[in-house]
């Protein structure tokens, strides 16, 4: 991985948080330039985040070991090499929680070194999120009632925000968090639907999803992607989830760690990088509701699996998530447990208009070993149907000869292994009926590009507006 100095040099130019009056000290004692993050919703601004302790730092990795699929190591105080207790974070989920928000918050904070507990407010640990993804919590909310957390972060979604609101244990935990002046935050519907009835937004400037802004007191409502008011941080929706999570990382660990995590996630991109490039353009339209298969495995990248499935389902695409493992339950690359809709052998009985491979190094290797998936991909190509991959999984397509004479893109870490023609400087590449993407934070563009090809630009823009994600008008 690049040295911290090179990371900071990169982020100073490309990954920009709100400008501050002076630089602040990094966890390694170096001066960190001011920076601001690109906006995800047109015309919105982010308020300045209050400075917090930046003693903790850590070593970050883009690819966890195949045998280690949970969070990264705890933060270290480099002045005397004495391990510091990891920051403890609670992320509650319930029936109807927005899966993109929950998974991105958990993933980003774990990359920063936080010990994140995903707690169910339901009687069972398994919950079905608002877009149909099935997630499994680490524990029940009751098991968290006597614990102390550095941060409580509430995802939104409906009816998920109502389920959180009606949980008395979570209300007590979050009230205590606010009373003892520890960090808490909420995104999407949760600021208005959950925190407001609890009285935890009183006299605090707050933002939320545009559909719920009218529920906030007019004087305190702010139309910004991120709003930090004392210990409370609020944000607007799935499309601002990375910005929200990185803001929380900055408050827990400091700017340099937030910068580094942002680079690893590819939130930061060059100003001249394009959203997508298309070659050998052909129509993707079908005369029925499109069917999409997303194969997953242990070690698949949860951000990519959940984001692609969620966004495509918003466009009324029939998405099937299928496990290539013996069990429908898989452990994703950052410790999130996802339950697939089917096993791959059962999913293989149907025909799909599009097959998409998510990334994650360990997950891609396991996808590559699935004989059933190999057969499906070969048939997909021969039948002239659409297929694609993101992050490390274009390499899976390459090994099977499915990138031959095609232009493609992939995560920078695997580009050198691909002998086919790679297009640099773009997030998404479409060549005929092949679509590839760089993955991680750029996967939203990947999913919207699919919607645009299947239904037209207007549908993609409509979905983007619901996400609170900036998308071009034409």
Buried (B, 14 or more C-beta within 10 A) or exposed (E): EEEBEEBBEBBBEBBBBBEBEEBBBBBBEEEBBBBBBEBBBEEBBBBEBEBBEBBBBBEBEBBBEBEBBBBBEBBBEBEEEEEBEBBBBBBBBBBBBBBBBBBBBBBBBBBBBBBBBBBBBBEEBEBBBBBEBBBBBBBBBEBBBEEEBBBBBBBBBBBBBBBBBBBEBBBEBBBBBBEEEBBBBBBBBBBBBBBBBBEBBEEBBBBBBBBBBEBBEEEBBBBBBBBBBEBBBBBBBBBBBBBBBBBBBBBBBBBBBBBBBBBBBBBBBEEEBBBBBBBEEEEBEEEEEBBBBBBBBBBBBBBBBBBBBBBBBBBEBBBBBBBBBEEBBBBBBBBBBBBBBBBBEBBBEEEBBBBBBBBBBBBBBBBBEBEBBBEBBBBBBEEEBBBBBBBBBBBBBBBBEBBEEBBBBBBEBBBEEBEBEBBEEBBBBBBBBBBBBBBBBBBBBBBBBBBBBBBEBEBBBBBBBBBBBBBEEE
